[in-house]
């Protein structure tokens, strides 16, 4: 039962990563300053790292 709950939470973090990445990709299509583009790249890296923390070994 506990494993199913953990797997469900992992699936949720996977979906969140995908949705956030899609949003950031859409935003990055706009005309942005170099500073803002760099911030978006940093956020993309951070969501990948956060998702990997949520992964079950």
Secondary structure, 3 states (H helix, E strand, C coil): CHHHHHHHHHHHHHHHHHHHHHHHHHHHCCCCCHHHHHHHHHHHHHHHHHHHHHCCC
